[in-house]
Amino acid sequence: MSRFAPNSIEKPNPFGRVAEDDLMRFEYEIGADLPSQYREYLLQYNGAEFAKASFHADGAGANLHHVYGLHDGPQYFSLRDRWDLAKWYDIGDRAAGVSDFLVFASCGTGEPLLLHLKTGAVYSLDPDAIQDDPERGARFEPVLVADSFDAFIQDLMSDEEYCAATMTPEEVEAFKRQLAELGRRAENEQ
């Protein structure tokens, strides 16, 4: 059984595998060891996508859009170019604790998904939750999504499961009717 069950990997190593030496060099560059589950994921799958990619947890919910890897592929999929939360929001080291997080993925809405480098927990960050006060420094309040990388991946949902978890049955039925109507319109236009 896969360590990510009931989820599964789609497109492992989409831009090539990462060598142990390259991973160690990246850890040196960021000044931290990666949590073991995430490190193992990079060595085995390096930026792979997942069959189920939606999540919902305490006010945070979205669809995984890009999962970053260590490779020479497109920059928007590159962990080396995307990992630094302080750089994403131009807050430097003005936010206490910002260096404890690594951006490992982004949502379809553009929100970063964070991995806590010491605990391995996964967080979502709403950019509107970042407050940058020149006198008091920057503050941010990420939302805990899962206690570990593997738990996060295992708990990801299909689009249908996400709708069922976040919508009433009436909203789901109304949404299905809208989709069916859009499908009929598209067929009639052809």
C-alpha positions as a Python dict, from the first residue, in 0.01 Angstrom:
ca = {
    (1, 'M'): (0, 0, 0),
    (2, 'S'): (126, 349, -86),
    (3, 'R'): (235, 577, 196),
    (4, 'F'): (-7, 836, 53),
    (5, 'A'): (-315, 608, 39),
    (6, 'P'): (-597, 676, -25),
    (7, 'N'): (-427, 936, -247),
    (8, 'S'): (-185, 847, -525),
    (9, 'I'): (94, 1003, -729),
    (10, 'E'): (39, 1129, -1081),
    (11, 'K'): (341, 1215, -1295),
    (12, 'P'): (630, 1127, -1062),
    (13, 'N'): (946, 1335, -1119),
    (14, 'P'): (782, 1552, -1389),
    (15, 'F'): (1109, 1740, -1455),
    (16, 'G'): (1354, 1471, -1350),
    (17, 'R'): (1475, 1312, -1030),
    (18, 'V'): (1674, 1500, -767),
    (19, 'A'): (2008, 1359, -656),
    (20, 'E'): (2094, 1329, -288),
    (21, 'D'): (2385, 1573, -339),
    (22, 'D'): (2152, 1836, -489),
    (23, 'L'): (1909, 1794, -201),
    (24, 'M'): (2188, 1832, 54),
    (25, 'R'): (2312, 2143, -128),
    (26, 'F'): (1959, 2291, -114),
    (27, 'E'): (1937, 2220, 260),
    (28, 'Y'): (2271, 2396, 304),
    (29, 'E'): (2145, 2696, 102),
    (30, 'I'): (1832, 2736, 313),
    (31, 'G'): (2017, 2669, 637),
    (32, 'A'): (1792, 2386, 754),
    (33, 'D'): (1732, 2015, 718),
    (34, 'L'): (1404, 1931, 549),
    (35, 'P'): (1150, 1728, 748),
    (36, 'S'): (1206, 1359, 673),
    (37, 'Q'): (868, 1289, 506),
    (38, 'Y'): (905, 1582, 268),
    (39, 'R'): (1270, 1499, 199),
    (40, 'E'): (1172, 1142, 110),
    (41, 'Y'): (895, 1274, -118),
    (42, 'L'): (1148, 1490, -307),
    (43, 'L'): (1391, 1201, -348),
    (44, 'Q'): (1118, 966, -475),
    (45, 'Y'): (878, 1195, -662),
    (46, 'N'): (1034, 1545, -686),
    (47, 'G'): (741, 1775, -754),
    (48, 'A'): (490, 1510, -854),
    (49, 'E'): (122, 1593, -866),
    (50, 'F'): (-143, 1400, -675),
    (51, 'A'): (-464, 1236, -798),
    (52, 'K'): (-659, 1411, -520),
    (53, 'A'): (-559, 1774, -479),
    (54, 'S'): (-820, 1965, -276),
    (55, 'F'): (-810, 2037, 96),
    (56, 'H'): (-1023, 2200, 362),
    (57, 'A'): (-924, 2274, 720),
    (58, 'D'): (-1040, 2538, 969),
    (59, 'G'): (-1100, 2829, 737),
    (60, 'A'): (-842, 2721, 482),
    (61, 'G'): (-932, 2533, 171),
    (62, 'A'): (-825, 2525, -188),
    (63, 'N'): (-686, 2314, -468),
    (64, 'L'): (-316, 2238, -510),
    (65, 'H'): (-195, 2411, -823),
    (66, 'H'): (184, 2376, -824),
    (67, 'V'): (388, 2135, -612),
    (68, 'Y'): (751, 2245, -629),
    (69, 'G'): (1053, 2027, -691),
    (70, 'L'): (1430, 2062, -722),
    (71, 'H'): (1495, 2059, -1097),
    (72, 'D'): (1581, 2268, -1401),
    (73, 'G'): (1221, 2269, -1527),
    (74, 'P'): (991, 2571, -1540),
    (75, 'Q'): (1065, 2835, -1275),
    (76, 'Y'): (705, 2836, -1151),
    (77, 'F'): (754, 2469, -1047),
    (78, 'S'): (1098, 2526, -893),
    (79, 'L'): (1142, 2483, -519),
    (80, 'R'): (1476, 2662, -540),
    (81, 'D'): (1299, 2974, -675),
    (82, 'R'): (983, 2955, -461),
    (83, 'W'): (1073, 2826, -113),
    (84, 'D'): (1142, 3161, 61),
    (85, 'L'): (827, 3302, 224),
    (86, 'A'): (1000, 3629, 317),
    (87, 'K'): (1093, 3680, -48),
    (88, 'W'): (739, 3599, -170),
    (89, 'Y'): (594, 3885, 30),
    (90, 'D'): (898, 4112, 52),
    (91, 'I'): (896, 4106, 431),
    (92, 'G'): (1257, 4001, 476),
    (93, 'D'): (1330, 3890, 829),
    (94, 'R'): (1089, 4146, 978),
    (95, 'A'): (841, 3868, 1063),
    (96, 'A'): (924, 3656, 1363),
    (97, 'G'): (932, 3289, 1270),
    (98, 'V'): (927, 3340, 893),
    (99, 'S'): (1251, 3143, 854),
    (100, 'D'): (1082, 2841, 1018),
    (101, 'F'): (872, 2786, 705),
    (102, 'L'): (937, 2665, 352),
    (103, 'V'): (691, 2728, 68),
    (104, 'F'): (649, 2386, -97),
    (105, 'A'): (340, 2441, -312),
    (106, 'S'): (82, 2696, -416),
    (107, 'C'): (-293, 2682, -449),
    (108, 'G'): (-500, 2771, -753),
    (109, 'T'): (-582, 3096, -573),
    (110, 'G'): (-211, 3178, -544),
    (111, 'E'): (-187, 3118, -170),
    (112, 'P'): (134, 2947, -60),
    (113, 'L'): (136, 2618, 126),
    (114, 'L'): (400, 2612, 397),
    (115, 'L'): (598, 2335, 557),
    (116, 'H'): (722, 2404, 909),
    (117, 'L'): (1086, 2308, 897),
    (118, 'K'): (1107, 2201, 1262),
    (119, 'T'): (779, 2013, 1307),
    (120, 'G'): (698, 1904, 949),
    (121, 'A'): (342, 2040, 984),
    (122, 'V'): (165, 2187, 678),
    (123, 'Y'): (7, 2533, 684),
    (124, 'S'): (-190, 2751, 446),
    (125, 'L'): (-130, 3126, 437),
    (126, 'D'): (-382, 3385, 328),
    (127, 'P'): (-177, 3681, 197),
    (128, 'D'): (-432, 3917, 353),
    (129, 'A'): (-331, 3780, 694),
    (130, 'I'): (17, 3931, 660),
    (131, 'Q'): (47, 4261, 843),
    (132, 'D'): (362, 4460, 777),
    (133, 'D'): (410, 4743, 1025),
    (134, 'P'): (744, 4926, 976),
    (135, 'E'): (770, 4994, 1349),
    (136, 'R'): (655, 4660, 1493),
    (137, 'G'): (766, 4433, 1210),
    (138, 'A'): (569, 4196, 994),
    (139, 'R'): (323, 3945, 1139),
    (140, 'F'): (163, 3652, 966),
    (141, 'E'): (-87, 3391, 1082),
    (142, 'P'): (-71, 3067, 886),
    (143, 'V'): (-354, 2817, 932),
    (144, 'L'): (-262, 2462, 1032),
    (145, 'V'): (-381, 2217, 768),
    (146, 'A'): (-209, 1892, 875),
    (147, 'D'): (39, 1773, 1137),
    (148, 'S'): (273, 1625, 875),
    (149, 'F'): (342, 1620, 502),
    (150, 'D'): (221, 1262, 461),
    (151, 'A'): (-99, 1333, 658),
    (152, 'F'): (-162, 1635, 434),
    (153, 'I'): (-127, 1427, 117),
    (154, 'Q'): (-335, 1140, 258),
    (155, 'D'): (-616, 1381, 354),
    (156, 'L'): (-637, 1555, 16),
    (157, 'M'): (-979, 1516, -146),
    (158, 'S'): (-1113, 1482, -497),
    (159, 'D'): (-1318, 1776, -625),
    (160, 'E'): (-1636, 1579, -553),
    (161, 'E'): (-1525, 1501, -196),
    (162, 'Y'): (-1433, 1867, -143),
    (163, 'C'): (-1777, 1983, -260),
    (164, 'A'): (-1947, 1731, -33),
    (165, 'A'): (-1736, 1847, 264),
    (166, 'T'): (-1785, 2219, 208),
    (167, 'M'): (-2134, 2251, 56),
    (168, 'T'): (-2485, 2159, 164),
    (169, 'P'): (-2660, 1885, -36),
    (170, 'E'): (-2878, 2154, -194),
    (171, 'E'): (-2571, 2352, -303),
    (172, 'V'): (-2415, 2037, -449),
    (173, 'E'): (-2731, 1961, -649),
    (174, 'A'): (-2754, 2322, -772),
    (175, 'F'): (-2389, 2306, -876),
    (176, 'K'): (-2445, 1978, -1064),
    (177, 'R'): (-2741, 2135, -1246),
    (178, 'Q'): (-2525, 2433, -1344),
    (179, 'L'): (-2254, 2201, -1476),
    (180, 'A'): (-2508, 1999, -1674),
    (181, 'E'): (-2650, 2318, -1824),
    (182, 'L'): (-2304, 2440, -1920),
    (183, 'G'): (-2237, 2102, -2080),
    (184, 'R'): (-2559, 2124, -2284),
    (185, 'R'): (-2473, 2476, -2400),
    (186, 'A'): (-2126, 2368, -2505),
    (187, 'E'): (-2271, 2077, -2706),
    (188, 'N'): (-2523, 2306, -2877),
    (189, 'E'): (-2248, 2550, -2977),
    (190, 'Q'): (-2056, 2276, -3159),
}
